[in-house]
Amino acid sequence: MVYEYGPPSRSLEEVLAVVGDWLTRRYCLEYIPLHRRSARRSRRLRRIRAWSIATARMRDEFEVVRYETLPSIEHDTGYVFRSPATLAWILVNPSVGRIFSDILAGFDEDVLPVRANDLARLANVSTDMQALALIGDVTLRLKVLPARKVRSEELAALCDRWSLYENLIGGGNHRRPTVETLEREKAALALAVLGLIYTEGGDDALRAVASLLA
């Protein structure tokens, strides 16, 4: 099935809460005592339980982003984001996409508790981050700091300053990358946040934040 991406019908917080509660109910609905269930049913129950646990963990991690990461960035930069959910979408670890792809594949669309497009967006969440990182990179190089090259290690340091990588939603699912890959991923996260600031606040907002790279 092909899904139309675009603005979600619910906030990330709502999607995680509704899907998490629904998965718990589905587990109870499909539960059969061990001595009566098939191997196939056992595998399905394990998967539903794993999805439920992962979603509950992501809900907790969203709270960290909302009440710790976002205020920290706002205090550091002086920029106030329009919504905590916007930043949270950037910080969803791309590796959790597999979870939501599997949920979409595991249930008929008419029984899902949210629009399939909302789950599809989570399944392809890296698209948002990559788009904003590109905006941040191009705007930084061409409009805000055209006189100098911003190095990857500077951006990675900005990521560390804001604890973006440590507070990824679904962060427990990510692998252990090489040093070079880790630096690239951190730089991309920082650029995505800069891209978000630019799309919301324009040149002046990004120029003020870019001083942290000087």
N, C-alpha and C positions, 0 to 999 in steps of 0.2 A: 504494500500500500504506500502511496505517495502522500506525504504530509506537507501542508503549506506552513512555512515558518513565518515568523513575524512576532509582534508583541504578544506576550502570553496573556491568557484570559484571567490568570490569577498571579499573585505574587509568588516568588520562590518559596517564601515561608509557608504560604497556604498550600502550595502544591506538595511540599514535603510533609506537612501535617496531615493533609487529607489522604495522600497515598499511603503514608505510614499506618494510619488508623485502619484504612481499608485492607491493607495487607494482613494486619492482625486478625481482622474479621474473616478474611478469606482463608487463612490458615485454620481457624476454628471450624469454618464451614466445610472445608475439604478434609478435615482430620478424620482418620480411621485408625483404630487401635493397631499396634504393630503386628500382632499375630494374624490380623485379617487383611492387611494391606499388601499390595503387589510391590515389586521392586520399583516399578515405574512410579507408583503413587508415593513411595518413600522418597524417591529423588525429587519429585515435584514439591513435596512438603518441605524438604531441606532447602530447596531453592527459594520458596516463598518465605521461609523463616529467615534465610540469609538476606533477602531483599528488605524484609521488615527491620532487621537489626541495623543494616547499613543505612536505611532511611532515617531511623531514629538517631543514629550517630550524626548524620548530616544536619538534622534539626538542631542538635546541640552545637554543632560547629557554626551553623548560621548565627546562633545567638552570640558566639564569640566575635564573629565578624561585625555584627550589629552593635554590640555594646563595648567592644574593645578595639578592634582594628579600625573601624570607620571613625570613631571619635579621635583615635590617635593620629590618623592622617589629617583629619580636619584641624586638630590643634597644631599640628606641625606645619601645615600649609596655609592655614587661614581660610581655606576654601570649604564651603558647606555643600555637601552633595544634596541633590534634590530628593533622593530616596535611598535608604540603606539597601533596598533590594537590588538596585542597579549595580552597586559595587559587588554585591554578593554573587550576581551572575558571573562576573569576571573571575571570581575566586572559587568557582566550582571546578574541582579537579577533572580534567578531561577523561581520566580513567574511569570515572563513575558512569560515563556514557553507556558502557556495556550493561550496567544494571538496568537502566531504563529501556535500552533496546530489548533486553531479555523480557522485561515486564510487558512491553508492547507485543512481543512475539508470543508471550505465554497466555494472553487473555484476549478474548474478543473485544473489539472496541466498544460495543454497547454495554459492557459490564464495568468498564473503567470508571473510576470515581471523578476523574478530571478529563478535559478534552485530550484526545490523543496527541494533538499538536503540542500541548504543553510538555508531555513526556518526550515527544520527538525532539523538542528543543533541548531538553536535558540530555537526550541521547547524543546530540550533536553540539554540545555546549561550547566546545573549543572554537566553533565558528565565530561566536560573539567576541571572545577574547582576542582571537587572531585579527579580526576586523578592527577592533579598537587599538590593538598594538600597532597595526599598520598606520592608522590615523595618527597615533602618537608619534611614531617614528618620522613620518613624512612631515608633519607639522613642526616637530622639534627641529629637524634639519633644515627645512626650507623657510620657515617663518620666524621661529623663536631664537634659535642659536645657529644661524647660517654661517657664522664666522669660524666655527670650530666643530670638530667631530666629537660627538659624545661616544665614549667608549663603552663597550659592553660591561666592563667591570664597574663603571660608575653607576650604570643602571641597576646592576645586581646589588650594589651597595645600597641604593635607594630602596630596593625590594627588601633587603635585610632591615633597613631602618624602620620600615613600616610593618615588618613581620608578615609579609604577604604569603611567602611560600610555606611558612610554618602554620599559617592559619587557613590553608586551602580547605574548602568544604569537600569532604571525601578524601582528605589528605592521607588518611591511613591506607588508602588503596594504591598510592603511587609507588613506583619502583625506586630503586636507588640508582640514580643516573651517574655517569662519569662527571668529573669536575667540570669539563668543558660544557657538557650538556646541561648540567645544573646552572651554570652561569648564564647560558642562553635562555633557559626557562625562567630564571629570575628576572633577567633583562626584559623578556617579553611581558611578564606580569607588570613590571614597573611601567613599561610603555603603554600597556592597556589602561592602567589607571590614569596616566597622563592623557591618553586619548579620550577617556571618559571626561576628564576635567575640561579638555578642549571642546568636546561636543556640547557640554552643558554650559560652560562659562566663556568660551571663545578665547581669542588671542591673549587678552589681558590676564585672564585666570591662569592660563598655562605659563605665560611669561613669569608670573609671580612665583609659581611652583618650581619652574626651571632653575631658579636661583639656587635651589638645593643641590644642583649638579655642579655648580661653579667651584 
